[in-house]
């Protein structure tokens, strides 16, 4: 039986490498920064340029496909998710890391058909780690198979989390309240890389047992959902897995 989406998968890996090269090159140039919703929600010209590189490359190969890109939506494009083959793209996941030279910056590309993920590509370009996952075919990092941790006791777990960009006192208080509750379980510790996609891949690799974050978008998690293929689960705050793209 023919592998229906192999060409799309191979194209995603290829353009993720191209995007990573562009990001690494940009680190040597002057970084131009502006803000989105607040002074800590950053966007650079690199984000916008890399998204254009990815979308132009994929549109040339798959002109009938649909696209949801973080920067396109931020610029006012409607975020429409249909049954049509759809690419979900975060060109630079970890923009604040990029601005500061903190070495966790990823290119995230997911592909869905009939609103179901077929594969996800997460390229941690400063580490040169290519995470891939395909429905029913497993998850890998640089070709090596991934499997989630076998730890079942939360008291022996390492948890990874992020705090988002909202700095209002009310939200920050809730964040620290949640951190306090988790630490007091107790768990072995809390960590964070500054990129949801990397965090999810760390769960897939078994390096940490769990990742949580409140208030993220579909492009933050779609590609990182490779954890499902490594034996993990992806849940919303109610404990249900069905809100991935809404």
Secondary structure, DSSP 4 states (H G I P E B T S, - for coil): ---TTHHHHHHHHHHHHHHHHHHHHHTTSPPPEEESSSTTSEEEHHHHHHHHHHHHHHHHH-TT-EEEEHHHHHTT------SS-EEEEEEEETHHHHHHT-S--EEEEEEEETTEEEEEEEEETTTTEEEEEETTTEEEETTEE--------GGG-EEEE---S---HHHHHHHHHHHHHHHTT--SEEE--S-HHHHHHHHHHTSSSEEE-SS--HHHHTGGGGGGGGT-----TTS-S--TT-
